């Protein structure tokens, strides 16, 4: 997490870690230490605001009706269920909400020892190594907090995302140790005791690593708390996990992140990594660790580089937040653009894609928007406006950034240019703390934006507190009726005439089922008229939360003259579940002159080499190639595997999707085999292939010939 503090003047490019910025980011048992305003006081202020709102509205002009135009045939693409993820959260909450994805991450995971079940909490808490509660430490590494996290997540039908340390250090053993001893390094600006008001359990020798005048202590010994480790530390952990759950291909842990926020290591982890991370160090560590991960489990999906935010999208820590010598030495390229190019070059040379998801963090930098209980009128409005930074190239960020963030389109453009087929992951973000009305509303709309804009995986920092309002934002998608119904399917076009007042999103489910998501960000009720070609076949069932009421059924809305008319309460999130009067037209089949779309025997390129390496995914962009138009739903192909080094099978599936359990083609070592297939395309016109070979090693050549498409 990185957020410029609100208690001091923010200097662009210099992260300020004041009280508003730092929460204790340890393992899930410590999350209660995140600061909170008393809930009762906040709810009293919201109730007063609700009482005054009708009076204010009565003297204002009646706002215009917002129109929403839905087109189920336009902009259609699958919504990844992995966007509804969180970091940590309680076991009971995981069982109840069934998070699709749950992340083990944060600063403390950069130095988590799976062998001894202990983490160093770095600058979050006095560079202190603190053991996890464990009823049977003699059994370690079995039964660790990480094992328990994976077990609970999988038992609730979720995917664990495990952060693998790449920093190169781990706690020495299971003993408590701290990085800046007052006895060893002298008086310091703060200690654990001064920070906790001399709590009975505090350690007065554990300092914050700054001298009384605020100057950082340098030259400390990293071995006060930590021991050096290398990639084998991570691969041994993977082997331990696979021994308990199976490999990725066997349904075990599939997602692994390469550490956490490396461009802040010289701040958060400065007791062991005092120098700022450079372009070259980031890539060297990525290459060393990711190649080891892929060798250990070819089916593993790797996320990187897990950078903290705006400055780190463009610049290394060595340069700060502006172009400097490090950028100049790397062609002046933005850091993430350059990083993706290195991943692509490595894949071309070695046949292995080291990074499957571009992983970033994003905290809106405007004052008191993220990680804040501030529900004042000005901050609430700013919080809801700031969502446009996720997608709107015309929205100028209202913070020290002072320009368009355009986050998701910017990242997807870099991916498309450098590493087509890679996913986009946002594994930390936050639009306010857990129990505020505007925070819950912003969270709900953020999830809708992730789905519409094609984010592949996301995890809020952190899971909302059990029973908090922000839970409703997730339940709107994961269990809106209390009976397990979910918003799932394909995002389709929904256009609001006033996005600042009412955000509108649509998801087409099975058959003719339509989920319409409407977010009234205004402080007064708004009337909405929803139109749809062909109209609606039945009344819409409504589900809603607002500042006065938690998520619940909110009646029905009958269509009239083929449209829906809805009254949306102020600052409310509404889900309308209905059916199209007629399902989208069935796809028609069109033939093309047989065309070779991929031959991995050809020179390296997007439609040539490298060959398929065991367990590695190869994504092929077919829209615009071989006569396949943008918007095609599927292609008819002939698949041929040539000269596989080992027996195996070929999986084929839409780009960005999970590989299916069934194969499109089976083959023996050295054999040439072919088969016809109809392959569904992702919304961006891509299809993915994976060769699963005996022993998890070897290669196979693949030929793909297109003979037709469905549209």
N, C-alpha and C positions, 0 to 999 in steps of 0.2 A: 504494500500500500504506500502511495505517496500523495500527499495533499499539502499544498502550501497553507501554513497556519494562518488563522484569522486574527491572532493576537499580536502580530508584528507586521511591519511593512514587508510585503512580498517583493522579492527581487527575481525577475524572470530568470529561470535557469538555475536558481539556487534553492533547492528544497528546504523549507523551514520546518523544523520539527518542534512545534510548540504544543501547548496542551490540546488544541483542537485537532492536531494531526496525529498524535500517537496514542494508540490504545494498546493494551497488552495482547500481543498476537501470538500466543502460544497455542498449545493443543487445546482441544475442545473443552477440557475440564477447566480451563482458565478464562474462558471467554466472558465470564461474568464481570471481569474487571474493566470491560469497555464502559466508559462513563455514560450515565443516563440521568436526565432530569426526572424527578418523580412523576410517575404516570398520572397520578390523581390530579396534580396541578395542571398538567398539560390538558387533560380531558375537560377540566373546568373551563379553561380558556377557550377550547374549541366549542363547548356548549354555549358560552357567551357569544361567540362569533356567529353561531347558528341562529341565536335569538335575534341578533341585530341585522342579519342578512336580509330577511324579508322587509324590514323597515327601509333599508337602503335601496332595495330593489323597487319598492313601491314608488319611490320618487324618481326612478330612472325610466328611460324609454324602454319599452318591451323590445328585447333583442330580436334580430331577424332569425327566421328559421334556418338552420344549417341543413344543407342538402348533402346526401351521401349517395354516390353512384357506384353500384357494385357491378362488376363484369366478371363472371366466373370463368370466362374463356381467355382472359388477359392476364399477363404477368404470372402465370401459374408455375409454381415450383414447390417441392416438398418442404415442409417445415421440420427441421431436425428436433426430435424430442430432447436432445441433449442440451438445448438452450435453457431448460428449466432447472439448472443445477445450482448448487450452493457449496460453500466451504464449511466443513464440519457440521455442527448441529447435533442435537441430542439423539440418542438411540431411539427413544420413544417417538420423537418427531419423524425420524427416518422411516420407522415402521408405519406411521400414520399417514404421512404425505407421500411416501414412496418416491423420493427424489429420483429422477432418471439418471442424474449424475451427482456424485458427492466428491469433493476435492479435499485431499490431505495436502495442505500447502500453507504458505506464509513464511515469514522470516525464520521461525524456529525450525522449519523443516530443512533449511539449508545445512543445519548441523544436527540432524536427528540420527541417532545410532540405533538401527534396527536390532543390533546384537545385544545392547544393554538397555534399550527402551528409555532413552534419555535424550533431551534436546538442549542445545544452548540457545537462549532466547535473545542473544545479541543485544542491540541497542534498545529493543523493546523493553527489556528488563535487566539492566545492569550486567549484560554479557554473562549471564548466569546459566550454568548447566543445571537443569532441574529434572529429576527423574519423574517418569510417569507413574501414577499409582498402579501397582501391580500386586495382586494377591499371592502370586507364586513366582517371584523373580528367579528362583533356582531353575525354573523350567525354560528360561529365555534361551534362544530367541523365540521359542513358541509362546504364544499367549501375550504378546506385546500389545501396546495400545494400537499400533498400526495393524496388527493381525485382527484385532477386535473391530477396528474401523472397517476393514475390508469385509469381514464376515457380516457385520450388521448391514452394510450397504448392499451386498449381494443378496442377503436374505430378504431385503425389501425391494428386490428386482431392479436395483440400481447398478450403475457402472462406477467403480471407484477410479478416481484419478489420483495417482500416487506421484508425489514429488520426489525425484531422485536427486540427492545432493551432488552438485558439480563443483562446489567451492573448493573441495580438496582437503577438508578438515572435518573431524567428528569428535565428540566428547571422548575423553581418555577412557573412562569407565563409568560405572553407575554412581559414582560419588559426586556430591555437589561441589562445584568449583566456579570461580568467578574471574573475569578477565582483568580487572583493574583493582588489585588489592591496595587499600590505603596504606597498609603497613609496608608494602613493597614499593609503591609508586608515589607515595606522599598524599597530602591532603587534596580533596577533590571537591568539585562544585556541588555534588549531591551524592548521597549514599542511599542504600535501600532503607535505612532508618529515617533519614530526613525526608524521603519521598513518602513514607507511610506514617509519619507522625510518631516515630519510635514505637511501632507495633511490637508486641511482645516477641514475635517470631523473627524480627528483622535482623540483618547482618550488617553491622556498622562498618565492616571492612570491605564490603562490596560497593565500589564507587562507580560513577558513570563514565569514567575515562577522560574527564575534563578537569583541568586545574581550576582552583577557585576563581581565577579571572576568565574562565571559559575556554582557555586554550587547550586543544586536544593533547593528551599525553601521547607521545610517540616512543618508539623503540621498545614497547612492551614485548614480552615473550608469549607468542601464541600457544606455546606448550603449557602455559599455566592452566588451560582448560581443555586443550584439544590435541589430537594426534593426526598426523598426515594420513590421508587415504587416497586411493586412486580408483579408476573405473571398476576394478574387481570388487570393491566394496559394494557397489551398486548391483553388479551382476550376481553376486552371491545373494543379495537380498531378493533379486528377481527369482533366483533358483529356489530360495526358501518359500516365496509366495507361490510359485508354480507347483512346488511339492504339496501345497495345501489346497490349491484351487485349480491346478492345471495351467497350461500355457494359454496365451491369448486365443489361439485357434481352438483350444479345448474348452473355451468359455471362462477362462481365468481372467486375471487382471489384464486389461487391454491397453489402458491409457497411462502413459508415463510422461511427466513434465521434467524438463531439464532445469532444475533448481528454481530460484525465485529472485527476480529483480536484480540481475547481475550488475546493472549500471548504478546501483546504490550500495554495492558491497563495501566501498571505501567509506561509507557512512554507517550502514546498519551492521556490517560485519567487520568493522575496522580493526578489531583486536586481532584478527587473523588475516585480513586482506586490506591493509591500509592504503594501497595504491589504487587509483581509479582504473577501472576496466577499460581496455582499448578494443577496437575492432578486432585486432588479431588475437588477443587473448580470448575474446568471446568465441571466435570461430575455432581456435585451437581446442578449447575445452569442449565445444559442441562436437567437433569431429572425434575427439578421443572418447567421449562418453557415449554419444549417440551410436557410433559404430560398434561399441561394445554391447550396447543394448540390443541393436539389430542382430548382432551375432548370437547373443544369448537367446533371443526370441524373435525370429523374423516377422512374426505376426503382431508384434508390439507396435502401437501407434505412439509416436513421439511428438511432444509439443515443445516448441521453443520459439524465441529465446526468453519468453516470460518477462518482458520489460515493463517498467513501472508506469510509464505514461508519456505524455507529450514530448518532452525533451529527448527521451530515449528512443522514440520512433526515428529520430533524425540524427542524433549525435551520440558519441560514446561518452562515458564518464570523464575520460581524459580531456575532452573538449568542452564539457559542461552542457550549455544549452545554446550554443552558437557554433558556426563552422570554425574549425581550428586546424592545427597541424595534422591531427589524426584523420579528420575527414579529407583533407587535401591529399594525404598519402594514399587515400583509397578512392581516388577519382572524383572527390566531391559528392559521392553518392550518399543519400540518406542511409543511416545505419541498417534499417530493416530491409530496404531495397538491396543493399549490398549483401546482407546476410542471406536473403533468398537466392541471390545469384550464386553464392558459394554452395548452397545446398544443391542447386541445379547442376553446377559444374561437377560436384562430387558424384552425383547420380550418373551423369554422362560418362564419367571416367570409370566408375566402379560398379554401376548397375544397382546401386542401393540408394533409396531416398532416405536420408538420415532424419529429416524432420517432416512429419506428415501434417502438422497444423502450425500455422503462424499464431503464436500465443502472445497476447498483449493484455495489459491491465489498463483500465480507464476510470479515473475518478474526476468528475466534473470539478473544475478548479475555482469556479465562482464561490464567493464567500458563503460558508455555512450550508451549502447544498448537499455535499456528501458527508457521511459519518456525523450527522448533526441532528439534534432534536429541535432545531429552530423551525417553528411553524408560524412565524409572523407572516403577515400578509405579503410583504415584499419578498421575503425569502421563499415562501410557498410558490408565488408566481414565477420567481426566477428559477426555482427547481424544475418546474414544469416546462418552462421555455427551454431550459438547457438540454432537454432531450433532443432538440433539433440538431445538437452537435453530433449526434450519432449518424445523421444521414443528409442534412441539408447544406449544400455548398454555399448558400447565400446567408446562412446564419453566422454572424460574427460572435464568437465566444465572449461572454460578458465577464471576463477574468483577465489576469495578466497575459493570457495567450493572445487575446485581441485580434484574432483572425478566425477564419472558418476552420473548424476541426475536420468536419466531413469524414468522420472516423471510419465507418464501415466501407463506404465506396472507395476511400483512399487506400485502405488495406487490401481490399479485393482487387483494385487496379494493380497494385504491386504484385500480388499473387499471380494474377492473370498474365502479367508481363514476364515474370521471372520463373514461376514454379506452378504452371497450370495444374489444377486438380488438387492442390493443397487446400486444407480446410482453414477456416478462420475461427480462432478461439479467443474469447474474452473471459479470462479465468479470475479476474477480480474487477468488480465495479460496485458502486454504491450510490444511491440517490436519497440518502437520509436514513436515520435510525429507525427502529422497528415499529414504533407505535404512533407515528404521525400520519394524519390523513393525506397530506400532500406527498409524503414519502411512499405510502402504500399505493397511491394513484400513479406516481411516477414509476414505481417498480412495475406495476401492471402494464403500463404503456411501453416501458422499456422492453419487456418480453415480447410484446406485439411487434415492436420495431425489429427486434432480433429475428423474428420469424419472417417478416416481410422482406427484410434486407438480405437474408440468406446467411446469417451467422450459423456456424455449424456446431458450436459448443460454447457454453457460458456457465459461469459460477459466480453467484453473488458473494461478496465479502460482507458479512458472514451469513450463515443461515439465520433467519429471524428467530427471536426468542419464541419459545413454545407459546402459542396462543396469541401472539402479537398481530397487529393489523396487517403487517407486511405478509404474513402467512396468507391472508386473503388474496393478495395479488397473485401468488402462486396457485392457490386452490382454484382460482378462476379458470386456470388451464388444466390442472391436474385432477380436480374432483369437484366440479362446480355444483353438482346437485347432491353431494353427500353420499351418492350411491356408486361412485367410481367413474362417472362420465368425464371424459377428457376432451379438450380441444386438440384435435389431431387431424392431419391431412395436408392439403396443399394451400399455400397462400395464394390468393387471387386478388385482383385489383379492387380497391375500395377507395374512392376519392372524396374527401371532405371539402366542402366549399369554404371552410374556415378552420384550418388545422390548429390555429392558436386557441380556438374555443373548444372544438370537438375533434379529437383524433379518431379515425375510423380505419378498421382493418377487417379482413374477411378470410376465413379458412374453410375450404371446401373439404368436407369429410367423405365418408363412404356413401356411394350412391348420390343422392341429391341433397344430403344433409349440409346445411350452411351454418357456420358459426360467425356471427357478426359481433365485433368488439368495438364498443363506443366509449370514449373517455371524455367526459365533460370537465374541462379544466377551468371553466369560468366559475366565478363566485356566485352566480345566479343560475337558476334552472334554465335549460335550453331545450327548445323543440327541434327535433330532427326528423327529416323526411327521407326515407331510404327507398331508392328505386333500383329495380333489377330487371333486365330484359327477360320477358316471359313471366315475371311476377313470382309470387310465393304461393305454395300449395296449402299452407295451413297457418294458423296463428303462431306467432313466435313465443316460445317460452323464455321468460326473462329471469336473469340472475344478476344480483347487483350488490355492491357495497358503496357506502358513502360515509361522510364524517359522523353521521348519527347512527348508522346501522352496519353490522358486520355482514359478510357475504351470506346471502339467502335468496330463495326464490322470491321473485317480485311480480308475480302474475303473468299475464299473457297480453299480447298485442295483436289483434286481428288485422290482416291486410285489407286495404281498401283501394279499389281501382288499381290493383297490382303493386301497391306500395305499402310501406310501413310508416306509421307516424308514431314517434316515441317522445315522451317528455322525460328528460334526463335531469335528475336533481343536481344541484351544485356540487362540484368536485366529486363526481361519482364515476365508477366503472361499471358498465353494463354489458352483459353477454346476452345476445338474442340468438336463440337456437331455433332454426326453422328449416324448411325444405324448399328447394326450388320447385316451381310448378312443373318443370320438365328438367331432367338431368342434362348436363352438357352433351352436346351432340357427340355421337360415337365417332371415333377416329376413322378416317378413311386411309386406305393403303395406296401408296404411289410407288411404282417401280422406277429404278434408275439403271443406267448402264452400269454393269458390274464394275466396281471401283475398289482398288486396294487402299484402305484408309490407314493401315499400319503394317509395317514389316520390320521387325526388330533386327533383321539381318542387314538392313540398309545403314548408311552412315548415321551417326548420332544426331538426334533431333526429335522434335515433338511427335514425328510419325515414323521414326526409325529406331536405331539402337538407343539405349542398351536393351539386352535381352531381359526377360523376367527373372529376377532373383527370387529364390524360395521365400515365400511369406511376404514379399514386398508388393505394394500396390502400384499399379501403373494406370494413370487416368488419361483417357483419350478424348479430346474435344472433337466432336463430330458435327456440331452445328456449323454450317458454312462449308463443309468438306464433302466431297463425293455427291453433291446435289442434295444433301440433307439440309433443310432450311432451319433457321432459328424458330423455335416453337414446336419442332417435331417431338412427339411423345415417345417414340420407340423406333428402332431400326431393325430391319431384317438383314442378317449377316451370315457369312460362312466363316467359322473359326477354324484355324489350322495351327496345331502345335508341331514344331519341327525340332528334332534332335534333343529332346530333354535329357539331361544328364542323369536323372533319377525318375522312378515311377512317381506319379502324382495325379493331380487333377487341376482344372482351371475353373475359377469362380468368376462370374461376370455380373455386374450390378450397377445401378445408377451412381454417378460420381458423388462422393460425399456420404453415401449410404454405408450401412454395415454389410459385410460380406454374408451372403446367404449360406445356409448349411448344405444346400445341394450344389452340385457342380454342373457346368455347361459342357464339360469334356473331360474324359479320363484317358490316361495314356501310360505306357510303360517306358522304361529307360530306352533311349535311342530310337523310339518309335515315332513315325509321323502319323498323326491322327487328325481328322476333321469332323466337324459337325455343324449343322444349321441351327440357328437360334434367332429368336426375337428378343431384343434387349431393350428394356426400358431406359430412357435417358433422364438424367437430372434436369432440373429447370434451366440450367445453363448449357444444356446440350452435351453433357459429358457422360461417359460410361467408364467404369473402372474394371480392371482385371487383376486377379491375384493367382499366382501359381503356388499350390501347396505341394511341396516335394518331400519325399521320404527322408526322414532324418533332419528336416529343416534346413537343408543345404542344397546347392546346385542351381542350375539355370535352365531355362527353356526359351526357345524362339517362338514368337507368336505372329501369325498373319491374320488380319481382319479384312474381309472383303464385304462391302456393302452392296446389297442388291435392291433395297427398297426402304421406305420409311412410312410411319403412321403419323397422321396429323389430323 
